[in-house]
Amino acid sequence: QVQLVESGGGLVQAGGSLRLSCAASGSISSINTMGWYRQAPGKQRELVASLTSGGTSNYAESVKGRFTISRDSAKNTVYLQMNSLKLEDTAVYYCHVLRGWVDYWGQGTQVTVSS
C-alpha cells in the first residue's frame, strides 16, 4: 500500500502562483510514475502532469509553460508548481502514483482561482 498526503491548495487570484506537495509513504519502492490530476465540478478527472521514475515529464496542453512538476526522491515527495493561474484551473487536485499496475490516489486538495 502507498499512502499519499497532499498539501498546498487554497485560494489565489488569477495570475498568482501556488505549489502543491504530495508526500508518499508505505510501499514506495518500484513507483513508476507520480503525478497530478484535477477534477472541476461537472467535469471528468484529467491529467495535469506526471513524472516517471526515469525523469520523463508529461503535461496537459492547457498547463504547458505554466506548471512544473518535480520530485524530491529523498523525501518521496512530488511537487506541482503552478504559475500564471487562470480561472479555469479551479478544481480539486489529486496526487496520483502508479506502482506496478496499481493506482493510488490522494484525498484531493482544492485550488480556487478568483478574478
C-alpha positions as a Markdown table, in Angstrom:
| # | Residue | x | y | z |
|---|---|---|---|---|
| 1 | Gln | 0.0 | 0.0 | 0.0 |
| 2 | Val | 1.0 | 3.6 | -0.7 |
| 3 | Gln | -0.3 | 6.5 | 1.3 |
| 4 | Leu | -0.4 | 9.9 | -0.2 |
| 5 | Val | -0.7 | 13.2 | 1.7 |
| 6 | Glu | -1.3 | 16.4 | -0.2 |
| 7 | Ser | -0.9 | 19.9 | 0.8 |
| 8 | Gly | -0.7 | 23.4 | -0.7 |
| 9 | Gly | -4.1 | 24.1 | -2.1 |
| 10 | Gly | -6.0 | 27.2 | -1.5 |
| 11 | Leu | -7.5 | 30.4 | -2.8 |
| 12 | Val | -5.4 | 32.6 | -5.2 |
| 13 | Gln | -6.1 | 35.4 | -7.6 |
| 14 | Ala | -5.8 | 34.9 | -11.3 |
| 15 | Gly | -2.2 | 35.4 | -12.3 |
| 16 | Gly | -0.9 | 34.1 | -9.0 |
| 17 | Ser | 1.0 | 31.0 | -8.0 |
| 18 | Leu | 0.6 | 28.0 | -5.8 |
| 19 | Arg | 2.7 | 25.0 | -5.1 |
| 20 | Leu | 1.2 | 21.6 | -4.3 |
| 21 | Ser | 3.1 | 18.9 | -2.5 |
| 22 | Cys | 2.4 | 15.2 | -2.2 |
| 23 | Ala | 4.3 | 13.0 | 0.2 |
| 24 | Ala | 4.3 | 9.3 | -0.4 |
| 25 | Ser | 4.8 | 6.7 | 2.3 |
| 26 | Gly | 4.4 | 3.0 | 2.7 |
| 27 | Ser | 5.4 | 0.6 | -0.1 |
| 28 | Ile | 7.1 | 3.3 | -2.1 |
| 29 | Ser | 9.7 | 1.1 | -3.8 |
| 30 | Ser | 9.0 | 0.4 | -7.5 |
| 31 | Ile | 6.9 | 3.5 | -8.0 |
| 32 | Asn | 6.7 | 4.0 | -11.8 |
| 33 | Thr | 5.0 | 7.4 | -12.0 |
| 34 | Met | 3.9 | 10.2 | -9.7 |
| 35 | Gly | 1.7 | 13.0 | -10.9 |
| 36 | Trp | -1.3 | 15.2 | -10.5 |
| 37 | Tyr | -4.8 | 15.0 | -11.8 |
| 38 | Arg | -7.6 | 17.5 | -11.4 |
| 39 | Gln | -11.4 | 17.5 | -11.4 |
| 40 | Ala | -13.6 | 20.5 | -11.9 |
| 41 | Pro | -17.3 | 20.5 | -11.0 |
| 42 | Gly | -19.3 | 18.7 | -13.6 |
| 43 | Lys | -16.1 | 17.6 | -15.5 |
| 44 | Gln | -14.1 | 14.4 | -15.7 |
| 45 | Arg | -10.9 | 14.0 | -13.9 |
| 46 | Glu | -8.0 | 14.9 | -16.1 |
| 47 | Leu | -4.3 | 14.5 | -16.1 |
| 48 | Val | -2.4 | 17.7 | -15.3 |
| 49 | Ala | 1.2 | 16.5 | -15.1 |
| 50 | Ser | 3.1 | 13.3 | -14.5 |
| 51 | Leu | 6.7 | 12.4 | -13.9 |
| 52 | Thr | 8.2 | 8.9 | -14.4 |
| 53 | Ser | 10.9 | 7.4 | -12.3 |
| 54 | Gly | 13.2 | 7.9 | -15.3 |
| 55 | Gly | 12.6 | 11.6 | -15.3 |
| 56 | Thr | 10.2 | 11.9 | -18.2 |
| 57 | Ser | 7.5 | 14.5 | -17.7 |
| 58 | Asn | 4.2 | 14.9 | -19.4 |
| 59 | Tyr | 1.8 | 17.9 | -19.2 |
| 60 | Ala | -1.7 | 18.7 | -20.3 |
| 61 | Glu | -1.6 | 21.2 | -23.1 |
| 62 | Ser | -3.6 | 23.6 | -21.1 |
| 63 | Val | -0.9 | 23.9 | -18.4 |
| 64 | Lys | 2.3 | 23.7 | -20.5 |
| 65 | Gly | 4.6 | 26.6 | -19.8 |
| 66 | Arg | 2.7 | 27.5 | -16.6 |
| 67 | Phe | 3.0 | 24.4 | -14.4 |
| 68 | Thr | 6.1 | 22.5 | -13.5 |
| 69 | Ile | 6.2 | 19.0 | -11.9 |
| 70 | Ser | 9.2 | 17.9 | -9.9 |
| 71 | Arg | 10.2 | 15.2 | -7.4 |
| 72 | Asp | 12.4 | 15.0 | -4.4 |
| 73 | Ser | 13.3 | 11.3 | -4.2 |
| 74 | Ala | 14.9 | 11.7 | -0.8 |
| 75 | Lys | 11.6 | 12.9 | 0.6 |
| 76 | Asn | 9.4 | 10.7 | -1.6 |
| 77 | Thr | 7.6 | 13.9 | -2.5 |
| 78 | Val | 6.2 | 15.2 | -5.8 |
| 79 | Tyr | 5.5 | 18.9 | -6.3 |
| 80 | Leu | 3.4 | 20.9 | -8.7 |
| 81 | Gln | 4.4 | 24.5 | -9.1 |
| 82 | Met | 1.6 | 26.4 | -10.7 |
| 83 | Asn | 2.2 | 29.8 | -12.1 |
| 84 | Ser | 0.0 | 32.3 | -14.0 |
| 85 | Leu | -3.1 | 30.6 | -12.7 |
| 86 | Lys | -6.3 | 31.1 | -14.6 |
| 87 | Leu | -9.9 | 30.8 | -13.5 |
| 88 | Glu | -10.2 | 27.6 | -15.4 |
| 89 | Asp | -7.5 | 26.0 | -13.2 |
| 90 | Thr | -10.1 | 25.9 | -10.4 |
| 91 | Ala | -10.5 | 22.3 | -9.4 |
| 92 | Val | -9.8 | 19.6 | -6.9 |
| 93 | Tyr | -6.2 | 18.4 | -7.5 |
| 94 | Tyr | -5.4 | 14.8 | -6.8 |
| 95 | Cys | -2.0 | 13.3 | -6.3 |
| 96 | His | -1.6 | 10.0 | -8.2 |
| 97 | Val | 1.0 | 7.3 | -8.0 |
| 98 | Leu | 1.4 | 4.3 | -10.3 |
| 99 | Arg | 3.2 | 1.4 | -8.6 |
| 100 | Gly | 3.4 | -1.7 | -10.8 |
| 101 | Trp | -0.1 | -1.9 | -12.2 |
| 102 | Val | -1.8 | -0.3 | -9.2 |
| 103 | Asp | -3.1 | 3.2 | -8.9 |
| 104 | Tyr | -3.0 | 5.2 | -5.7 |
| 105 | Trp | -4.8 | 8.5 | -5.1 |
| 106 | Gly | -4.5 | 11.2 | -2.6 |
| 107 | Gln | -7.5 | 12.7 | -0.9 |
| 108 | Gly | -7.5 | 15.8 | -3.1 |
| 109 | Thr | -6.8 | 19.4 | -2.4 |
| 110 | Gln | -8.9 | 22.3 | -3.5 |
| 111 | Val | -7.4 | 25.0 | -5.7 |
| 112 | Thr | -9.7 | 28.0 | -6.3 |
| 113 | Val | -8.6 | 30.8 | -8.7 |
| 114 | Ser | -10.6 | 34.0 | -8.3 |
| 115 | Ser | -10.8 | 37.1 | -10.6 |
